[in-house]
Amino acid sequence: MDAHPINPPKLILAIDDEPEILAIIKECLEMEGFRVLTAPGPKEGLKLYEERGPEIGVVLLDFLMPDMTGDLVFECLHQKNPDVRVILLTGCEDAVARKMFETGLRGLIQKPFYIDDLVNRVREELSQD
């Protein structure tokens, strides 16, 4: 009998300043078997990524947050890891979001979103390992 270590599933990091959105994301993704970390803002999200980056498979990132917008958070994440997988959660697609795609943004989900769409997009991204 082989004793190969089993790697736990990758973590999902959700960064959003709206506690209700974070709670919904966490509950729904965990019901689907994902492990989820939540951060109530950009600084907390960057700190979690600094601490747990190698374990994180996908970052779900709100665009409009106080203190720092999603594009700046994305830039910081991208500097730490050029291969970071970020899916932007936003109410509108604009030139800034399009520019983010040029530097590695993996996807965009319009708010309000259907949970099934979010779950399927996360699954799709993690299946590319």
C-alpha positions in Angstrom: 0.0 0.0 0.0 1.5 3.3 -1.1 1.6 6.0 1.5 1.3 9.1 -0.7 0.4 12.3 1.0 -2.9 13.6 0.0 -2.8 17.3 -0.8 -5.8 19.2 0.6 -7.8 21.2 -1.9 -6.6 24.7 -2.7 -7.9 27.5 -0.6 -10.2 30.2 -2.1 -9.5 33.7 -0.8 -12.4 36.1 -1.0 -11.7 39.8 -0.4 -14.7 42.1 -0.1 -15.7 44.9 2.2 -19.3 43.8 2.4 -19.7 41.2 5.2 -22.9 39.9 3.7 -21.2 39.1 0.4 -18.3 37.4 2.1 -20.7 35.3 4.2 -22.7 34.2 1.2 -19.5 33.4 -0.8 -18.0 31.4 2.1 -21.2 29.4 2.9 -22.0 28.5 -0.7 -18.4 27.6 -1.7 -17.9 25.5 1.5 -21.2 23.7 0.8 -19.6 22.7 -2.5 -16.5 21.3 -0.7 -14.1 24.3 -1.1 -12.0 25.7 1.7 -12.5 29.4 2.0 -10.6 32.2 3.7 -12.3 35.6 3.8 -10.9 39.1 4.2 -13.0 42.1 5.0 -10.8 44.5 3.1 -7.7 45.0 0.9 -5.1 45.1 3.7 -6.5 42.0 5.4 -6.6 40.2 2.0 -3.0 41.1 1.2 -1.9 40.0 4.7 -3.6 36.6 4.2 -2.1 36.2 0.8 1.3 37.0 2.3 0.8 34.3 4.9 -0.9 31.6 2.9 -0.2 32.4 -0.7 1.1 28.9 -1.7 -2.1 27.3 -0.4 -4.4 29.7 -2.3 -5.7 28.6 -5.7 -8.0 31.4 -6.5 -8.6 35.0 -5.2 -12.1 36.4 -5.5 -11.6 40.2 -5.4 -14.1 42.9 -5.1 -13.3 46.0 -7.2 -14.8 48.9 -5.2 -13.5 48.9 -1.6 -12.4 51.7 0.8 -8.7 52.3 1.2 -7.7 50.5 -2.0 -9.4 49.6 -5.2 -9.3 46.1 -6.7 -6.9 47.0 -9.4 -4.3 48.1 -6.8 -4.9 45.0 -4.8 -4.5 42.9 -8.0 -1.2 44.7 -8.7 0.1 43.9 -5.2 -0.9 40.2 -5.6 0.6 40.0 -9.0 3.9 41.4 -7.8 4.0 38.7 -5.1 3.1 36.0 -7.6 2.8 36.7 -11.3 0.8 33.5 -11.7 -1.9 34.5 -9.1 -5.4 33.5 -10.2 -7.7 36.4 -9.6 -11.4 36.6 -10.5 -12.8 40.1 -10.1 -16.2 40.7 -8.6 -17.6 44.0 -9.8 -20.8 45.9 -10.7 -19.4 47.2 -13.9 -16.8 46.3 -16.5 -14.7 49.3 -17.4 -11.4 50.3 -18.9 -9.5 49.5 -15.7 -10.9 45.9 -15.6 -10.0 45.4 -19.2 -6.5 46.6 -18.5 -6.2 44.1 -15.6 -6.9 41.3 -18.1 -3.8 42.4 -20.0 -1.7 41.8 -16.9 -3.1 38.4 -15.9 -6.7 38.8 -14.5 -8.3 35.4 -14.9 -12.0 36.3 -15.0 -14.7 38.8 -14.1 -18.0 38.1 -12.6 -20.6 40.8 -12.6 -22.4 41.7 -9.4 -25.1 40.7 -8.6 -24.1 37.2 -9.5 -25.6 33.7 -9.4 -23.9 31.4 -6.9 -23.9 28.6 -9.5 -21.9 30.9 -11.9 -19.4 31.7 -9.1 -19.0 28.0 -8.1 -18.6 26.9 -11.8 -16.0 29.7 -12.5 -14.0 28.7 -9.4 -14.1 25.0 -10.4 -13.1 25.9 -13.9 -10.1 27.9 -12.7 -8.9 25.2 -10.2 -9.3 22.5 -12.8 -6.5 24.1 -14.8 -3.9 22.9 -12.3 
